[in-house]
Amino acid sequence: MTSTPPKETLFTHATIITINPDRTIIRNGYLLVRDTRIAAIGASPVPADLLTPDITTIDCTGKIILPGLINIHAHLVQSLLRGLAEDLPLHNWLCDAIWPLEASYADKDGYHAARLTIAEMLKTGTTCFLDPMVTYRAGWESVCDAVGEMGIRGCLGKLIKFPETNRQLSITDPRDQDLLAMSIPGLLSAHEAHHGTHNNRLHVWAAAGTPRGAPASLYRELGETCASHGISLTMHCAEAPKDREIYHDVYGCSAMEFIRDTELCPNRQDKQRKIHNLVLAHMVNLDLETDLPLLSATYTSVAHNPSSNLKLASGVAPIPSMLGYEHGINVGLGTDGAPCSNHYDMFQEMHLAAILHKGVCRDARVVGAETVLEMATINGAKALGLEDEIGSLEVGKKADLVIVDPYGKGGVGAAPWHWEDEDGASVVTTVVHGCTGRDVDLTMVDGEILVLGGKLVCGLEGEIISQAQRASRGVRARCRSRMGSES
């Protein structure tokens, strides 16, 4: 028998932002993908020994290649709820709109929502994501199927639900009807069945909501489970001002003291226990003098979600303080969900993150374009424990990459940038501030081209949209019916 020759794709004449340890930027460069990995990268001309008879060559003149963007806080099934909970503060947004709607999912709603979100992410340059809360009624199995079918790399957080009902806090969660299905045994079963499936593109995480009255012992049990089974964990934390009050009034501690006391994440000094990752989302309303030292002392990453935090009036996370802290706290970027940011476009999130903190701090030097691009790539990979595989363009790493064409659709927002101008605007600034997801020309995950010419290669965009529209109407109708019967 003869072995099948490896599939090879050669990208030529590109401007390449590597995000490698030296932060090398290559003008007029080439990048060779062999099967699922990057086999060669460098400046033109392409070495003759790389040119094989069966190679596919793609000319990238005028285009920019960068690592695939990594969205470390994206609610996969909330795309059906886009535009349905506008102009509400977080707790009203949750209790009066989002939780009742999520409790009304049925059948294949989660599948159709996940496909819509993944389509948007792929078309806007996201190649890997962390979902922080796959709810029971979204349908765990069907959401996993959507990830597998669409070709994206994803970490799915299986929600471990503790009772949110708290009369003192006036919080009632209709999703509590499914508490038994969102348990630690269910997490272990899902992890065993799905972790590492789809060519290791799908990873199973644990997910927890913001503590709002549930016993701290339940969170400690979750932390112990994750540590003993090597399951990574993500949790919403200190998002709204009221959340800070809950930590103080209900648990008698700050947010990071809660994380420490419940042993949700091992200490940096306890190197033998670093067998899982912890990503804390939002981290807006902290006790800085207490929480930053504790955050720095743990193997913890922060998911910064500026669009969501602004829209829900939660505040602004102290990202410059985190990045500048003594040990350097790892911060990645997330879009959150469609009903609280209205998009899954990481280019929009990068631009906002790069300008927001300058205004808040009144310091134009903080959180520059290079920093937010790192947050959206290599920092996200570190948060997910995947920095050896993705997050930068280096030989041997997975071929997860994005090609941006700033002028391909008649756009002028990047002008006058030109790939040959050494003294012009930097290519990183052009990507962060001059481009949006609509400028993505090609998206590759695991060596497979999933978006070409700005369109899904699978050709299912129309079907994905129509099925999501139908599913959204069903969710709304069931929610109205249930709410009416309860009134």
Backbone torsions as a table, in degrees:
resi	resn	phi	psi	omega
1	MET	NA	142.6	175.6
2	THR	-99.5	139.3	-179.6
3	SER	-76.8	149.5	178.3
4	THR	-73.7	128.5	179.4
5	PRO	-64.8	148.7	-179.2
6	PRO	-65.5	145.3	175.2
7	LYS	-75.7	128.5	-176.2
8	GLU	-127.1	133.6	174.9
9	THR	-127.1	127.2	-178.7
10	LEU	-114.6	120.1	175.5
11	PHE	-98.4	128.3	-175.3
12	THR	-124.0	159.8	173.9
13	HIS	56.7	38.5	-178.3
14	ALA	-105.2	155.6	163.4
15	THR	-89.1	121.6	-171.3
16	ILE	-115.9	121.2	173.1
17	ILE	-97.9	106.4	-170.6
18	THR	-82.1	-33.5	-169.9
19	ILE	55.7	27.7	174.6
20	ASN	-74.4	175.4	-177.0
21	PRO	-55.4	-29.2	177.9
22	ASP	-90.2	-1.0	-177.8
23	ARG	54.1	44.4	-178.1
24	THR	-68.9	135.8	171.9
25	ILE	-118.0	126.5	-174.7
26	ILE	-109.6	123.7	173.5
27	ARG	-90.6	139.3	-179.6
28	ASN	50.7	57.5	-175.8
29	GLY	-106.7	172.9	175.4
30	TYR	-127.5	156.0	176.6
31	LEU	-144.4	125.8	-179.6
32	LEU	-107.6	127.9	174.5
33	VAL	-107.5	126.7	176.0
34	ARG	-119.9	115.0	-173.2
35	ASP	57.4	-112.7	-174.4
36	THR	-102.9	0.4	-171.8
37	ARG	-128.5	161.8	175.8
38	ILE	-78.1	121.9	-176.0
39	ALA	-99.3	-27.4	-179.5
40	ALA	-160.4	150.6	177.9
41	ILE	-154.6	139.2	-179.1
42	GLY	176.1	-173.6	179.4
43	ALA	-88.8	145.3	177.8
44	SER	-61.4	152.3	7.0
45	PRO	-81.6	161.3	178.2
46	VAL	-72.7	129.2	177.1
47	PRO	-56.4	138.0	-175.3
48	ALA	-59.5	-32.4	-176.2
49	ASP	-72.7	-7.9	176.5
50	LEU	-87.8	-14.8	-174.5
51	LEU	-88.6	103.3	-179.7
52	THR	-105.9	160.5	-175.7
53	PRO	-60.8	-32.5	-174.1
54	ASP	-97.3	9.2	-175.9
55	ILE	-72.0	141.7	173.5
56	THR	-98.2	121.9	-177.0
57	THR	-108.6	131.6	178.3
58	ILE	-120.5	118.3	-180.0
59	ASP	-78.1	122.9	-176.8
60	CYS	-113.6	29.8	178.7
61	THR	-56.0	127.4	-179.6
62	GLY	81.0	0.2	-177.8
63	LYS	-109.5	165.3	-175.1
64	ILE	-121.9	127.3	174.2
65	ILE	-103.1	131.1	177.5
66	LEU	-139.2	161.9	177.4
67	PRO	-59.8	149.0	174.7
68	GLY	-56.3	139.3	-178.5
69	LEU	-76.5	147.1	-174.0
70	ILE	-122.0	113.5	-176.6
71	ASN	-98.5	105.7	-172.3
72	ILE	-95.5	16.7	171.9
73	HIS	-158.7	88.4	-177.2
74	ALA	-137.4	112.7	177.7
75	HIS	-75.2	104.7	-169.5
76	LEU	-64.9	-36.9	-172.4
77	VAL	-96.8	6.5	-179.0
78	GLN	-88.8	1.3	179.5
79	SER	-63.2	-25.8	177.3
80	LEU	-66.7	-16.8	-174.1
81	LEU	-103.7	11.5	-177.8
82	ARG	-58.8	127.1	176.4
83	GLY	80.4	8.6	-174.9
84	LEU	-99.5	-3.1	-177.0
85	ALA	-143.1	63.5	-173.3
86	GLU	-88.2	147.9	170.3
87	ASP	58.8	42.1	177.7
88	LEU	-124.0	139.9	172.1
89	PRO	-68.4	161.7	-167.7
90	LEU	-51.9	-51.8	-172.1
91	HIS	-68.6	-37.4	174.1
92	ASN	-68.3	-38.2	178.8
93	TRP	-58.5	-44.5	179.5
94	LEU	-71.0	-56.9	-170.0
95	CYS	-69.9	-38.3	-172.6
96	ASP	-94.2	-17.5	-174.1
97	ALA	-129.6	-63.6	-168.6
98	ILE	-68.8	-49.6	-178.6
99	TRP	-61.1	-46.0	176.6
100	PRO	-60.4	-37.9	178.6
101	LEU	-68.1	-43.6	179.7
102	GLU	-64.0	-31.0	178.2
103	ALA	-73.6	-7.4	-177.5
104	SER	-103.4	4.9	175.9
105	TYR	-67.6	148.3	179.2
106	ALA	-153.7	164.9	174.4
107	ASP	51.6	-121.0	-174.6
108	LYS	-101.7	19.5	-177.6
109	ASP	-57.1	-46.1	-178.7
110	GLY	-62.8	-36.9	178.3
111	TYR	-63.1	-48.1	-179.5
112	HIS	-66.1	-37.6	177.2
113	ALA	-64.9	-44.8	-178.6
114	ALA	-62.6	-42.3	178.7
115	ARG	-63.1	-39.4	178.4
116	LEU	-63.4	-45.8	179.7
117	THR	-63.6	-45.0	-179.3
118	ILE	-63.6	-40.1	177.1
119	ALA	-58.5	-45.3	179.3
120	GLU	-64.5	-41.8	-179.4
121	MET	-64.7	-47.2	-179.5
122	LEU	-61.6	-42.9	-178.4
123	LYS	-69.2	-18.1	178.3
124	THR	-111.4	18.7	167.6
125	GLY	93.7	5.8	176.9
126	THR	-87.7	126.8	-179.9
127	THR	-110.3	-12.8	-179.2
128	CYS	-148.9	145.3	-177.8
129	PHE	-146.6	162.8	169.7
130	LEU	-121.7	116.9	174.3
131	ASP	-88.0	124.4	-173.3
132	PRO	-90.9	8.5	-175.0
133	MET	-179.3	79.7	173.0
134	VAL	-82.3	109.6	-176.4
135	THR	-77.8	161.8	-174.8
136	TYR	-60.1	-48.1	-173.8
137	ARG	-73.4	-9.1	173.7
138	ALA	-70.0	-23.7	179.5
139	GLY	86.2	90.0	-174.7
140	TRP	-56.1	-48.7	-176.1
141	GLU	-61.4	-42.0	-177.0
142	SER	-72.2	-31.1	175.9
143	VAL	-67.7	-41.1	175.1
144	CYS	-60.2	-40.0	177.9
145	ASP	-60.7	-41.1	-179.2
146	ALA	-62.7	-42.8	178.5
147	VAL	-61.5	-45.1	-179.4
148	GLY	-63.0	-45.0	-176.9
149	GLU	-68.5	-36.3	-173.7
150	MET	-82.0	-15.4	173.7
151	GLY	87.3	0.9	-178.3
152	ILE	-78.9	163.1	173.3
153	ARG	-97.1	128.4	-174.2
154	GLY	-146.6	146.2	171.1
155	CYS	-110.6	116.4	-177.7
156	LEU	-100.8	120.3	178.3
157	GLY	-87.6	111.4	178.8
158	LYS	-81.1	118.1	-173.6
159	LEU	-65.6	124.4	169.7
160	ILE	-100.5	111.5	-168.4
161	LYS	-101.4	125.9	171.6
162	PHE	-107.5	151.6	-174.9
163	PRO	-57.8	126.0	177.5
164	GLU	-91.5	-13.1	-176.9
165	THR	-61.6	120.3	-178.5
166	ASN	-149.6	102.2	-175.4
167	ARG	-61.7	-36.4	-179.7
168	GLN	-62.4	-35.7	-179.8
169	LEU	-93.2	-2.1	-177.8
170	SER	56.3	43.9	179.5
171	ILE	-118.1	121.8	175.6
172	THR	-131.6	128.9	-175.2
173	ASP	-116.9	114.0	-179.2
174	PRO	-65.8	-15.5	177.5
175	ARG	-70.5	-11.4	179.6
176	ASP	-64.2	-13.9	176.6
177	GLN	-63.5	-17.7	-176.9
178	ASP	-112.0	25.3	-175.2
179	LEU	-56.9	-40.9	-176.6
180	LEU	-63.5	-27.9	-178.6
181	ALA	-83.4	-11.1	-177.7
182	MET	-115.7	61.2	-172.6
183	SER	-116.2	171.7	178.1
184	ILE	-64.0	-41.8	174.9
185	PRO	-57.9	-37.0	177.1
186	GLY	-64.5	-37.4	176.2
187	LEU	-61.6	-47.7	-177.6
188	LEU	-62.8	-37.9	179.0
189	SER	-66.6	-43.5	179.9
190	ALA	-65.6	-39.4	-180.0
191	HIS	-64.2	-43.5	-179.3
192	GLU	-64.9	-37.1	-174.4
193	ALA	-82.0	-31.5	-168.4
194	HIS	-121.3	-18.8	-176.6
195	HIS	-63.9	125.7	179.1
196	GLY	85.9	5.3	179.7
197	THR	-77.9	175.0	-179.3
198	HIS	54.1	56.4	179.1
199	ASN	58.2	35.7	178.7
200	ASN	65.6	21.1	175.6
201	ARG	-81.2	-22.4	-176.0
202	LEU	-108.6	122.6	175.5
203	HIS	-116.5	143.3	-179.7
204	VAL	-103.4	124.5	176.8
205	TRP	-113.5	165.5	166.8
206	ALA	-92.2	150.4	178.9
207	ALA	-136.6	141.2	178.7
208	ALA	-136.3	148.4	176.6
209	GLY	-85.7	176.6	176.7
210	THR	-62.4	131.4	176.4
211	PRO	-62.2	122.5	-179.5
212	ARG	-134.9	44.2	175.9
213	GLY	121.1	-17.7	177.5
214	ALA	-65.0	148.7	-178.6
215	PRO	-57.8	138.8	178.1
216	ALA	-61.5	-26.0	-179.5
217	SER	-61.9	-30.1	178.9
218	LEU	-69.0	-38.0	176.5
219	TYR	-68.6	-35.9	177.7
220	ARG	-64.6	-39.4	177.2
221	GLU	-63.0	-39.3	177.6
222	LEU	-64.6	-43.5	178.1
223	GLY	-61.3	-42.1	178.9
224	GLU	-64.5	-38.6	178.6
225	THR	-64.0	-46.0	-179.6
226	CYS	-62.7	-42.1	-179.4
227	ALA	-65.6	-42.7	-175.0
228	SER	-75.3	-24.1	-178.4
229	HIS	-109.1	1.8	178.8
230	GLY	66.3	36.2	-179.3
231	ILE	-102.9	125.0	179.6
232	SER	-73.9	158.4	-170.4
233	LEU	-136.7	139.7	170.3
234	THR	-127.1	145.6	-176.6
235	MET	-146.9	138.0	170.2
236	HIS	-69.8	137.6	-173.8
237	CYS	-152.7	128.9	172.6
238	ALA	52.9	45.0	-177.0
239	GLU	-77.9	-56.1	-175.9
240	ALA	-103.5	159.7	176.9
241	PRO	-55.1	-36.7	180.0
242	LYS	-65.5	-28.6	178.5
243	ASP	-63.4	-38.7	178.1
244	ARG	-62.5	-39.8	178.1
245	GLU	-64.5	-38.1	-179.6
246	ILE	-64.3	-44.3	177.2
247	TYR	-55.9	-44.4	-176.7
248	HIS	-71.4	-48.9	-170.1
249	ASP	-80.2	-35.8	-176.0
250	VAL	-90.9	-41.9	-174.0
251	TYR	-106.8	-9.5	177.4
252	GLY	66.0	35.3	-178.1
253	CYS	-157.1	174.8	173.7
254	SER	-87.4	175.6	-178.3
255	ALA	-60.4	-50.1	-177.3
256	MET	-74.5	-25.9	172.0
257	GLU	-65.0	-35.1	175.9
258	PHE	-64.7	-44.9	178.6
259	ILE	-60.8	-43.0	179.6
260	ARG	-66.0	-47.6	-173.3
261	ASP	-69.7	-27.2	178.6
262	THR	-93.9	2.7	175.8
263	GLU	54.7	41.7	177.6
264	LEU	-74.0	-19.3	179.4
265	CYS	-146.2	137.0	179.2
266	PRO	-72.1	155.2	177.0
267	ASN	-73.0	149.5	178.0
268	ARG	-55.3	-34.0	-177.1
269	GLN	-72.9	-21.1	-177.2
270	ASP	-94.0	68.2	-170.8
271	LYS	-63.5	-26.2	-178.1
272	GLN	-68.2	-18.1	-175.7
273	ARG	-100.4	4.0	180.0
274	LYS	-79.9	77.9	179.7
275	ILE	-118.6	6.1	172.7
276	HIS	-150.1	161.7	-179.7
277	ASN	-104.7	153.2	175.0
278	LEU	-128.1	124.5	174.8
279	VAL	-116.6	119.5	177.8
280	LEU	-101.7	123.2	-175.4
281	ALA	-91.8	140.0	174.0
282	HIS	84.3	-76.5	177.0
283	MET	53.4	47.1	-175.3
284	VAL	-88.1	-49.2	-171.2
285	ASN	-104.5	79.9	-175.5
286	LEU	-107.1	161.3	165.3
287	ASP	-92.4	95.9	-165.7
288	LEU	-58.1	-44.7	-176.0
289	GLU	-65.5	-28.1	178.6
290	THR	-90.8	-45.2	-167.8
291	ASP	-79.6	-36.9	-177.6
292	LEU	-64.6	-44.5	175.7
293	PRO	-60.3	-39.9	179.0
294	LEU	-67.4	-40.7	178.6
295	LEU	-62.7	-42.3	-179.6
296	SER	-67.1	-27.9	-175.5
297	ALA	-84.0	-0.7	-176.9
298	THR	-119.6	163.2	173.4
299	TYR	-82.0	72.9	-174.8
300	THR	-129.8	139.9	173.1
301	SER	-114.9	156.0	-179.7
302	VAL	-113.1	133.1	172.8
303	ALA	-96.9	111.1	-178.9
304	HIS	-90.6	125.5	-176.1
305	ASN	-126.4	73.1	-171.6
306	PRO	-62.5	-40.3	-178.4
307	SER	-61.9	-48.0	-179.3
308	SER	-63.8	-45.5	-177.8
309	ASN	-63.1	-34.2	178.2
310	LEU	-75.2	-44.9	-176.3
311	LYS	-64.5	-37.1	-179.9
312	LEU	-89.3	7.1	177.3
313	ALA	58.0	33.7	179.4
314	SER	-78.6	-26.2	-177.9
315	GLY	121.0	-165.1	-177.9
316	VAL	-123.6	123.8	-179.8
317	ALA	-65.4	144.7	-177.7
318	PRO	-79.1	60.6	-174.3
319	ILE	-63.2	-44.4	177.9
320	PRO	-57.1	-37.8	177.8
321	SER	-65.9	-38.6	178.5
322	MET	-66.3	-47.6	-177.2
323	LEU	-66.0	-32.6	-176.6
324	GLY	-92.8	3.6	-176.6
325	TYR	-68.9	162.5	-170.9
326	GLU	-49.8	-47.0	-176.9
327	HIS	-95.8	-5.2	-178.7
328	GLY	70.8	103.7	-179.6
329	ILE	-87.0	132.3	-178.0
330	ASN	-75.2	122.2	-178.3
331	VAL	-123.3	125.9	173.0
332	GLY	-112.4	-178.3	-176.8
333	LEU	-117.5	148.5	174.0
334	GLY	-142.6	153.4	177.3
335	THR	-93.1	-13.4	-171.8
336	ASP	66.2	-145.9	-175.7
337	GLY	-108.5	164.9	-177.3
338	ALA	-60.8	-34.2	179.9
339	PRO	-75.8	-8.2	179.1
340	CYS	-120.9	-3.1	172.0
341	SER	-136.8	-14.6	178.0
342	ASN	69.1	7.7	179.7
343	HIS	-157.3	164.5	171.3
344	TYR	-123.5	33.0	-175.3
345	ASP	-95.8	108.0	-177.3
346	MET	-70.7	-20.5	175.1
347	PHE	-65.3	-41.8	176.6
348	GLN	-62.2	-40.1	-177.9
349	GLU	-67.7	-38.8	177.7
350	MET	-62.5	-47.8	-178.7
351	HIS	-59.3	-46.0	-179.3
352	LEU	-63.8	-44.9	-179.0
353	ALA	-62.4	-30.8	-177.3
354	ALA	-79.6	-16.8	180.0
355	ILE	-112.0	-26.7	-176.2
356	LEU	-57.9	-49.7	-172.1
357	HIS	-73.8	-23.5	174.5
358	LYS	-63.6	-42.1	179.4
359	GLY	-69.7	-42.5	-179.3
360	VAL	-64.2	-43.8	-177.3
361	CYS	-85.2	-11.4	-173.3
362	ARG	52.3	45.0	-179.2
363	ASP	-143.9	108.0	-176.3
364	ALA	-68.4	-9.4	-176.2
365	ARG	-87.4	-14.9	-174.0
366	VAL	-81.7	149.1	173.4
367	VAL	47.3	70.2	179.9
368	GLY	-77.7	176.7	-178.1
369	ALA	-60.0	-41.3	179.3
370	GLU	-61.5	-39.4	-178.8
371	THR	-64.6	-45.5	-177.5
372	VAL	-71.0	-30.5	175.1
373	LEU	-66.2	-37.5	173.8
374	GLU	-64.2	-40.4	178.2
375	MET	-60.1	-35.8	-176.7
376	ALA	-86.2	-3.4	-177.8
377	THR	-128.6	-89.6	-172.2
378	ILE	-67.5	-35.1	177.3
379	ASN	-65.6	-39.6	176.2
380	GLY	-62.4	-40.0	177.7
381	ALA	-62.9	-41.7	177.5
382	LYS	-62.4	-40.1	179.7
383	ALA	-59.8	-34.6	-177.4
384	LEU	-91.9	0.0	-177.5
385	GLY	72.5	24.2	-175.1
386	LEU	-117.2	17.6	-174.7
387	GLU	-64.7	-19.5	176.7
388	ASP	-81.2	-10.4	-176.2
389	GLU	-114.3	-37.5	-174.9
390	ILE	-139.0	178.4	175.4
391	GLY	101.4	-13.9	177.3
392	SER	-152.3	162.6	179.1
393	LEU	-101.5	98.7	-178.8
394	GLU	-140.6	149.9	179.0
395	VAL	-58.6	131.3	179.5
396	GLY	97.7	-19.1	179.0
397	LYS	-81.1	162.6	177.3
398	LYS	-60.5	144.9	-179.5
399	ALA	-85.1	71.9	171.8
400	ASP	-107.0	106.7	-174.0
401	LEU	-148.5	164.4	-178.7
402	VAL	-132.4	139.9	173.7
403	ILE	-114.8	123.7	-179.8
404	VAL	-105.5	134.5	177.6
405	ASP	-117.6	92.0	-172.6
406	PRO	-60.7	-27.1	-176.0
407	TYR	-114.3	6.2	-170.7
408	GLY	-68.3	-28.5	-178.3
409	LYS	-111.8	32.6	-179.9
410	GLY	75.9	13.8	-178.8
411	GLY	-71.5	148.6	177.5
412	VAL	-123.5	1.0	-174.4
413	GLY	-66.4	-19.5	179.2
414	ALA	-96.0	-11.4	-178.0
415	ALA	-66.3	146.6	8.5
416	PRO	-95.4	22.9	179.5
417	TRP	-51.3	137.5	176.3
418	HIS	-140.1	138.4	-173.2
419	TRP	-63.5	-17.5	-178.8
420	GLU	-98.2	-6.0	-177.1
421	ASP	-84.3	106.6	-179.6
422	GLU	-74.8	-24.8	-178.3
423	ASP	-105.6	12.9	178.5
424	GLY	-89.4	-164.8	178.9
425	ALA	-61.2	142.6	-179.6
426	SER	-68.2	151.9	-179.7
427	VAL	-68.7	-31.0	178.4
428	VAL	-66.8	-44.8	176.1
429	THR	-60.0	-40.2	178.9
430	THR	-61.5	-43.6	179.5
431	VAL	-65.7	-47.6	-173.1
432	VAL	-73.5	-41.3	-173.2
433	HIS	-108.4	-16.5	-175.9
434	GLY	-108.1	-8.9	-176.3
435	CYS	-120.2	158.3	169.9
436	THR	-129.5	178.1	178.8
437	GLY	-59.9	-24.6	179.7
438	ARG	-68.4	-13.6	178.3
439	ASP	-87.6	-1.6	179.0
440	VAL	-70.5	126.0	-179.7
441	ASP	-99.4	-38.8	-176.2
442	LEU	-143.5	138.6	173.8
443	THR	-128.8	128.4	179.5
444	MET	-122.5	134.0	175.5
445	VAL	-129.6	127.1	177.4
446	ASP	57.0	33.8	178.7
447	GLY	81.6	-0.2	179.7
448	GLU	-103.4	129.8	175.8
449	ILE	-78.5	115.8	-177.6
450	LEU	-104.3	-25.0	175.6
451	VAL	-129.1	130.7	179.7
452	LEU	-140.4	128.4	-175.9
453	GLY	64.5	26.5	179.6
454	GLY	80.1	3.4	-177.5
455	LYS	-120.7	150.5	175.9
456	LEU	-63.4	130.1	179.4
457	VAL	-64.1	-31.9	-179.9
458	CYS	-66.5	-17.9	176.7
459	GLY	71.6	22.2	-173.7
460	LEU	-104.8	14.5	-173.3
461	GLU	-57.7	-46.0	-179.3
462	GLY	-62.0	-43.4	178.7
463	GLU	-64.2	-43.5	-179.6
464	ILE	-59.9	-43.9	-178.8
465	ILE	-66.9	-47.2	-176.7
466	SER	-65.3	-39.1	178.4
467	GLN	-67.7	-36.7	177.0
468	ALA	-67.1	-38.6	177.9
469	GLN	-62.2	-43.5	179.7
470	ARG	-65.3	-41.8	179.3
471	ALA	-64.3	-40.2	-179.8
472	SER	-62.9	-40.7	178.2
473	ARG	-62.5	-39.1	179.2
474	GLY	-65.8	-42.0	178.2
475	VAL	-59.9	-46.5	-178.5
476	ARG	-63.4	-41.5	-178.6
477	ALA	-65.5	-44.1	178.9
478	ARG	-65.2	-38.1	179.5
479	CYS	-64.8	-43.7	178.6
480	ARG	-62.7	-40.0	-178.8
481	SER	-65.3	-45.1	-179.1
482	ARG	-66.6	-45.2	-179.7
483	MET	-62.2	-36.9	179.5
484	GLY	-67.9	-37.5	-179.4
485	SER	-71.2	-25.0	-178.9
486	GLU	-85.9	-17.1	-176.3
487	SER	-83.1	NA	NA
